[in-house]
Amino acid sequence: MPKRRTDRSKPDHYSKMAKKDNYPARSIYKLDEIQKKFNVIRPKDQVLDLGCSPGSWMKYAVDIVGPAGRVVGVDIKDRDMSRGGGGPDNMSFHLLDVMEMDDVAWETIGGDYTVVLSDMAPSTTGIKSVDAARSFLLCEAALGIAERVLVPGGNFVVKIFQGEDFEAFVRSVKQQFKTRKIFKPKSCRPDSKEIYVIGLGKKDMLV
């Protein structure tokens, strides 16, 4: 019997929690589960959040890093923090396309990050193979950015839609990080093909 597709027009338990907790989106609880299990973000960390709109992950991360850390968000569409309030001085947003990084974009985001997060998702078509392929391209872009801006020992979290390129991407993460984990938070929607690949401890490729 085919699975019933979730009606995403109706707020579920996590959507209601996000509204109560003053977060812009239910995706906050995915990062919360990842953080509690793997401790990817620490006080004083320098965090780059790719695909940050509408801002839930940024808001969560800046509370962890504290005033001695910073959180930089990047998205192809403008960030909407209206439901979650503004942000502190150590949280900033840049309107950029990660698929078209030029010299100006690289200079804008800078480097020396200890954490790179990516909850990016493509515009979906409903065709699983197409959506998975589009997700893979975004994940490759995120990993390429992490390779360039993460310091040795840094952590990486990325969402991917499972498809034929999934195993190849996992191998790429394993090559760059000392520890690789695959994790599906309970807060993911039951019918979603999304899963998170987590790289812990970026290898120092110069050694």
DASULBEL-V288363 format. One record per backbone hydrogen bond with DSSP energy under -1.0 kcal/mol. NH is the residue of the N-H (numbers start at 1). CO is the residue of the C=O. Records with the same first field share a line. If there is no record, write none. Layout:
BEGIN
NH: CO + CO
END
This chain:
BEGIN
8: 6
10: 7
16: 12
17: 13
18: 14
19: 15
20: 16
21: 17
23: 18
28: 25
29: 26
30: 27
31: 27
32: 28
33: 29
34: 30
35: 31
36: 32
37: 33
38: 34
39: 35
44: 65
45: 42
47: 70
48: 115
49: 72
50: 117
51: 74
52: 74
55: 52
59: 55
60: 56
61: 57
62: 58
65: 61
66: 62
69: 66
70: 45
71: 90
72: 47
73: 92
74: 49
75: 94
84: 81
91: 88
92: 71
94: 73
96: 75 + 94
100: 97
106: 102
107: 103
108: 104
109: 105
110: 106
113: 149
114: 46
115: 46
116: 155
117: 48
118: 157
119: 50
131: 127
132: 128
133: 129
134: 130
135: 131
136: 132
137: 133
138: 134
139: 135
140: 136
141: 137
142: 138
143: 139
144: 140
145: 141
146: 142
147: 143
148: 144
149: 145
150: 146
151: 113
153: 202
154: 151
155: 114
156: 199
157: 116
158: 197
159: 118
160: 195
162: 193
166: 163
169: 165
170: 166
171: 167
172: 168
173: 169
174: 170
175: 171
177: 173
178: 201
179: 200
181: 198
183: 196
188: 185
192: 189
195: 160
196: 183
197: 158
198: 181
199: 156
200: 179
202: 154
203: 176
205: 203
207: 204
END
